[in-house]
Amino acid sequence: MDYTPHTPQDVQAMLERVGAKSLLELFKDVPQPILDPQLKLDPPLSEAEFMRHLRELAAKNQSAAASFLGGGIRPHYVPAVVPALAARAEFLTAYTPYQPEASQGLLQAIFEYQTMISELTGLPVSNASMYDGSSALAEGVLLALRESGKMRVAISQGVHPEYRRVVRTYAEAVGAEVLTLPLVEGRTALELPEGVGAVVGQNPNFLGTVENLAPLAEAAHAAGALFVAVVDPISLAVLKAPGSYGADVAVGEGQPLGNAMAYGGPHFGFMAVRSELVRQLPGRLVSETTDVEGKRGYILTLQAREQYIRRAKAKSNITTNAQLTALMGAVYLAALGPQGLREVAVRSVANAHVLAERLSAIPGVRLLTPAPFFNEFVLELPKPAEEVRRALLAYGIHAATPVPAEYGPKGNLTQAHELARPEGNLTHLALFACTEQHTEADLEGLEAALREVLR
């Protein structure tokens, strides 16, 4: 009651209206442990005491000297201009810019973001952003099912295992069936099951392999399905854009674009589609227009949530977009430009190949991801990957992300399994990642530490 605007008179009027004598009677059906949890809280602190307490807690954090963890979240450099511009007061907002006339700066920033994502992916329409890569993929799959009118999804095993689990969760809610396309020597098999409405591939895939997804897109279209490509935004500076090889929808994780790793989030997801699919697009779409005086302005053109349109016509329940993190992505792309982004990609590729060569020269270590790969690769280790990952922490290094056991000893799928729990996953396969930020000293440090751990 201390934190609500209702006066005692307001509460009494409400109780009389509903026929309850007291709040306790009103909430009588709520279990007592929930109604009165008996919280054991420390005594209140002053602001100065509280700030001192927070600093003491922060001092307990252990930060690694370098991170080589694979799996899509990586330590790219964030230029100082990114937080400096993204934190300006002009971009501050409590929520979605519902009143365009009062939010022109923010709407223009979203419009510029959409334009750059469209240019990256080679697809003409981008929405205002999604929450993250996995939910962007799930929404992309639902889009494809709505458009195709079919309820079967064929998803490559090369797609991030956690992304596939999110897709299964979304698909179950609408009664769609999800089938897995196995990897053969690290690449997606092209035999599609009958009746598929959505086909999904990832490039580079979860094991780091650079796949040619054009044949998979062709097979999807021949089967009457839409093709959804999961892509790394940095890789698009050196690899073909999904729009160029027939993708109907492109989605991905935006963290590499100007966002810190931040223990896994918050980040943003992106989605771009063919023009014909704009009415199926989830989330929001900002467009450019002119006002009555002929001046340029920006508006929210599409809002496909059931809050705004008839429920039967709604495309998604996503309530907004990841505005701040997507804005940081837009500033990052604008600051680097096409050439700068390419330099980041090329440096990342070079570092990854140098590291792979060094680590695979350690006795008992084998490189399984075929070259050329982008900036992540899989090594087979003589010890369990989880054991190695934990041991490297003692050297101040985050590395050796365990590869789920479903991929088998060589990254080939023999039968589909759910993602193994870390504590039960004794796989000897580990993912490593490199970015433009890793120095020669970082590479040497990881090599030396891994040699010691594997002795």
Helices and strands as residue ranges (DSSP letters): H 8-18, H 23-26, H 32-35, H 47-58, E 66-67, H 81-86, G 89-91, G 100-102, H 104-121, E 125-126, H 133-148, E 152-156, H 161-174, E 177-181, E 183-184, E 187-188, E 198-203, H 214-222, E 226-231, G 234-237, G 242-245, E 249-253, G 262-264, E 269-273, G 275-280, E 284-290, E 296-303, G 311-313, H 323-360, E 366-367, E 376-380, H 385-393, E 397-398, E 401-402, G 405-407, G 422-424, E 429-433, H 440-453
